[in-house]
Amino acid sequence: MARVLVSTYGFEESKVLGALRWLPYDRLVLVAGGRSLRERGLRRIEEAERAAGGRVEVVRVDPFDLASCFRGTLEAIAQDVIDPMREGVAYIVGPGSSTRPILTRLGLEKTLVGIDVILDRRLLVADANEAALLEVLSKHPARVVVTPIGGQGYLFGRGNQPISPAVLQAVGREGILVISTPEKIHALRGRPLLVDSGDPEVDRWLTGYMKVITGYHERIVYRVST
């Protein structure tokens, strides 16, 4: 997998440093601001490309479109979810722009505000309701893939109600995959991720600490509360 070199030319680096530091940690970040740094920066890119045997991807970042940085992060997260997918296991993918790349990389269409089910890397159910999810669970082992919804960081109970207490009980805590960009976690400013499934007992066993996929082979452990 190619390492990524991010070069930011033609503007003050102070404007983008705060965002660039949330790129996946295994990426090489090069920031060059003024014109005097440009030539030196170009030489460093060429040196890095030679050292990596031409396997360095150069991404030029628009300072007014930093979302382009995080699209790369979402692609890395999606690949981390896809690589270990097992035959015969259904993957219930929750709503959100963060989960869309999972289906996109598989050549599938994502229901942006709905819940989709993947089986053997094919779309089994689009825009599934609770009954459809329970039917899938009656036939297949499953995993649930979710991302925090809204500025408050809800994992369950906001925008993904078809992933009901009955669905969560069938999948189990170990079957839940939480994905998030580091930027989204940072925006919580230390506040926990939240659950409000509608069943106090399910909420109880969901609370504690969960692993969050933040990049390719990258995890953090983050607190979950009610």
C-alpha positions in Angstrom: 0.0 0.0 0.0 1.5 3.3 -1.0 2.3 5.8 1.6 0.8 9.2 1.1 2.6 12.5 1.0 0.5 15.6 1.5 2.0 18.8 0.2 0.3 22.1 0.9 1.8 24.8 -1.3 1.0 28.4 -1.8 -0.6 29.4 1.5 0.3 29.7 5.2 0.8 26.3 6.8 -0.8 27.6 10.1 -4.1 27.6 8.3 -4.1 23.8 7.7 -1.8 22.3 10.4 -4.8 21.8 12.7 -6.6 19.7 10.1 -3.6 17.9 8.7 -2.6 16.4 12.0 -5.8 14.4 12.0 -4.8 12.5 8.9 -4.0 8.8 9.4 -0.9 8.5 11.4 0.9 6.2 8.9 0.9 8.9 6.3 3.9 11.2 5.7 2.8 14.8 5.9 4.9 17.5 4.3 3.7 21.1 4.8 5.3 23.9 2.8 3.9 27.4 2.9 5.7 30.4 1.4 7.4 30.5 -2.0 10.9 30.1 -0.4 9.8 26.7 0.9 8.3 25.6 -2.4 11.5 24.5 -4.1 12.8 22.8 -1.1 9.5 21.0 -0.7 9.5 19.9 -4.3 13.0 18.4 -3.8 11.8 16.6 -0.7 8.9 15.1 -2.7 11.2 13.9 -5.4 13.5 12.4 -2.8 10.6 10.6 -1.0 9.4 9.2 -4.3 12.8 7.8 -5.2 13.2 6.3 -1.7 9.8 4.6 -2.0 10.5 3.3 -5.5 7.8 5.5 -7.0 5.1 4.3 -4.7 4.4 7.6 -3.0 1.0 9.2 -3.8 1.2 13.0 -3.9 -2.0 14.8 -2.8 -2.2 18.5 -3.2 -4.6 20.0 -0.7 -6.9 22.9 -1.3 -6.8 25.0 1.9 -10.5 25.8 1.4 -11.5 22.2 0.7 -9.9 20.2 3.5 -12.6 17.6 3.1 -10.4 16.2 0.4 -8.0 15.1 3.1 -10.6 13.2 5.0 -12.1 11.5 1.9 -8.8 9.6 1.9 -9.2 8.7 5.5 -12.7 7.3 4.8 -11.3 5.2 1.9 -8.7 3.7 4.3 -11.4 3.0 6.9 -13.6 1.3 4.3 -10.8 -0.9 3.2 -10.1 -1.9 6.8 -13.7 -3.1 7.1 -13.7 -4.8 3.7 -10.5 -6.8 3.9 -11.6 -9.2 6.7 -15.1 -9.7 5.4 -16.1 -13.4 5.8 -18.1 -15.5 3.4 -21.6 -16.2 4.7 -21.5 -13.3 7.2 -24.0 -10.4 6.7 -22.7 -6.9 7.2 -25.4 -4.4 8.4 -24.1 -1.0 7.3 -25.6 2.0 9.1 -26.4 5.4 7.5 -24.0 8.2 6.9 -21.4 9.6 4.5 -18.7 7.8 6.5 -20.1 4.4 5.8 -20.8 5.1 2.1 -17.2 4.3 0.9 -17.6 0.7 2.1 -20.2 0.0 -0.5 -18.7 2.3 -3.1 -15.4 0.3 -3.0 -17.4 -2.9 -3.5 -19.1 -1.4 -6.5 -22.4 -1.1 -4.7 -24.9 1.7 -4.2 -25.3 3.0 -0.6 -28.6 4.3 0.8 -27.3 7.5 2.4 -30.0 7.8 5.1 -30.9 4.1 5.3 -29.4 0.8 6.3 -28.0 -1.7 3.8 -27.0 -5.3 4.2 -24.0 -6.8 2.4 -23.5 -10.6 2.1 -20.5 -12.1 0.3 -19.6 -8.6 -0.9 -23.0 -8.2 -2.7 -25.9 -6.1 -1.7 -28.5 -8.3 0.0 -31.0 -5.7 1.2 -31.2 -2.0 0.5 -32.8 0.5 2.9 -33.6 -2.3 5.4 -36.2 -1.9 8.1 -36.1 -3.8 11.4 -38.1 -6.8 10.1 -35.8 -7.2 7.2 -32.7 -7.1 9.5 -34.3 -9.7 11.8 -35.0 -11.9 8.8 -31.3 -11.7 7.8 -30.2 -12.5 11.3 -32.4 -15.6 11.3 -30.4 -16.9 8.4 -26.8 -15.5 8.8 -24.3 -14.5 11.4 -23.9 -10.7 11.2 -21.8 -7.7 12.0 -23.1 -4.1 12.4 -21.1 -1.3 11.1 -22.0 2.2 12.4 -20.5 5.7 12.6 -21.4 8.4 15.2 -24.4 10.3 14.0 -24.9 14.0 14.6 -22.8 16.4 16.5 -23.5 14.7 19.8 -22.0 11.4 18.7 -24.9 8.9 18.9 -24.1 5.4 17.8 -27.6 4.0 18.3 -31.0 5.7 18.7 -30.6 8.6 16.3 -31.1 8.0 12.6 -30.6 4.3 12.6 -33.6 3.0 14.6 -34.0 -0.1 12.5 -30.9 -1.4 14.3 -33.2 -2.1 17.2 -32.5 -3.7 20.6 -33.6 -7.0 19.1 -31.0 -6.6 16.3 -28.3 -5.6 18.7 -29.0 -8.5 21.0 -28.8 -10.9 18.0 -25.5 -9.5 16.9 -23.9 -9.0 20.3 -21.4 -6.4 21.4 -18.5 -8.1 19.8 -20.3 -7.9 16.4 -20.4 -4.1 16.4 -17.8 -2.3 14.3 -17.6 1.4 15.0 -15.9 3.6 12.4 -15.0 7.3 12.5 -12.6 9.8 11.2 -10.2 11.2 13.8 -11.7 14.6 13.0 -15.1 13.5 14.1 -13.7 12.0 17.4 -11.8 15.2 18.0 -14.9 17.3 17.5 -16.4 15.5 20.6 -13.7 17.2 22.7 -13.6 14.2 25.1 -17.3 13.7 25.4 -18.4 10.0 25.1 -20.1 8.4 22.3 -23.8 7.9 23.1 -26.3 5.1 22.9 -30.1 5.3 23.3 -31.4 2.1 21.8 -34.8 2.2 23.7 -33.9 -0.7 25.9 -32.1 0.1 29.1 -30.6 -3.3 29.4 -29.1 -3.2 25.9 -27.8 0.4 26.6 -26.2 -1.0 29.8 -24.1 -3.6 28.0 -23.2 -1.2 25.2 -21.7 1.3 27.5 -18.0 1.2 28.6 -15.2 1.3 26.1 -15.3 0.3 22.4 -12.7 0.1 19.7 -13.1 2.6 16.9 -11.7 2.1 13.5 -10.0 5.4 12.5 -7.9 4.3 9.5 -6.4 1.3 7.8 -5.3 -1.0 10.7 -5.7 1.9 13.0 -7.8 1.8 16.2 -8.5 3.9 19.2 -10.5 2.9 22.3 -13.2 5.4 23.2 -15.8 5.7 26.0 -19.5 4.9 25.3 -22.2 6.2 27.6 -26.0 6.8 27.7 
